[in-house]
Amino acid sequence: MKMWSTYRKDIIISKLRKICENSEVVTLWQNRNGEKIKFSGVITEVNDSNTIIELDPSYKKSEYPLTKDETLFVHYAAGDALFKKETFMTKELEINFKTPVELMMKERRKIERFSFKYQDFKNVTFKTSSNGDNSNVRTLSSILKDLSTEGLSLVIHESEIKGLSEGDSVYITAITDQKMDSGHLGEIKYIAPYTVGVESDSQLFKIGVAFTESMEAVTYKSIHSIVDKKQTKLKGLSVDTFNGLTESEQEKLLRKISEDNHVLSNNIREQIEVIDRLRYLTTQMKQKFLLEVNLDLLAAALRMSSKELVYELMSEVTDTMREEFLYKLDIAKAPSAINKAQDEIVKFMREKERAGELVLDPESFETLV
């Protein structure tokens, strides 16, 4: 069974609270001499800092009670969710521990889907179904959020969502610069509120669309081309040294930093988003930027940035420059040092923007991702 991990605090707490509210049974175990010693219980409390599990009364008769010398695993079988805790406290039937920073869940997607940042403003255009009345057909432009060869999700303003419902048919007519004049048929699978960053914005909604008919060769090739390009960038540079983080790796590190210093974690997260706009540099601006910026500072600032950003900045430079920069990037830094370097790079970026030397606009760089 393939599993995937999330480090997002909001998702983890929401999932655990749902299990708690429904009084669902969870299985707990520790490994002893190659054998799983299992118990059962229910989650009775979940908050930002702590989680409490109450063991089944049968635990009192256990031949091998829990020991603090072994890792505790907690599995929610009904939802295929799993987490582990190295440290915890026990008092009679109660287990108390810090709310986990990682939650593993069963991978239900058969086809990999690639995410785009809302700030990329990648376009999806679609037509609504006529249902026999052509006067009701609308053409809407929206923001691409993720994409695979079997479907996509998009973000749209609430003012345009009127008349759209789960189960409706839509015709996708464009994805980024790939035009599909006749439209590719899809079905709306869900409509849910969407937030940008940590701030809630009730005016935006996310719509999930599954393609409902097999793609013609030309359509498949167009969509597959977008997916392939995104996949290449997300994998990063083909090197053995450190070359950025995946989205899940970013979340994991930010959660760990937050455990010790919540303010520092938030500062790093905010500056990651600002620095990520360097992906929008044109080739000419990128060359000028890399010649003028302090590369030691840039390398330190990018220790928490994405593989995609490092790929964008370093894929077109000389082999020598790439090798020298990746050597600098490979040097680990303390979170406080990373944040200090981020502040300096952001200051440099804003000075160049004010001078008109940098235009960090998603519309100014290549349309095809």
Secondary structure, DSSP 4 states (H G I P E B T S, - for coil): --EEEE--HHHHHHHHHHHHHTT-EEEEEEEETTEEEEEEEEEEEE-SSEEEEEE-GGGGG-SS---TTS-EEEEEGGGTEEEEES--EEETTEEEEEPPS-EEEE---SS--EE--GGG--EEEEEE--TT-GGG--EEEEEEEEE-SSEEEEEEEGGG-TT--TT-EEEEEEETTEEEEEEEEEEEEEEEE--BTTB--TTEEEEEEEE-SPPPHHHHHHHHHHHHHHHHHHH--S-SS---B-HHHHHHHHHHHHHH-HHHHHHHHHHHHHHGGGGG--HHHHHHHHHHS-HHHHHHHGGGSBHHHHHHHHTTS-HHHHHHHHHHHTS---HHHHHHHHHHHHHHHHHHHHTTS----TTTS-S--
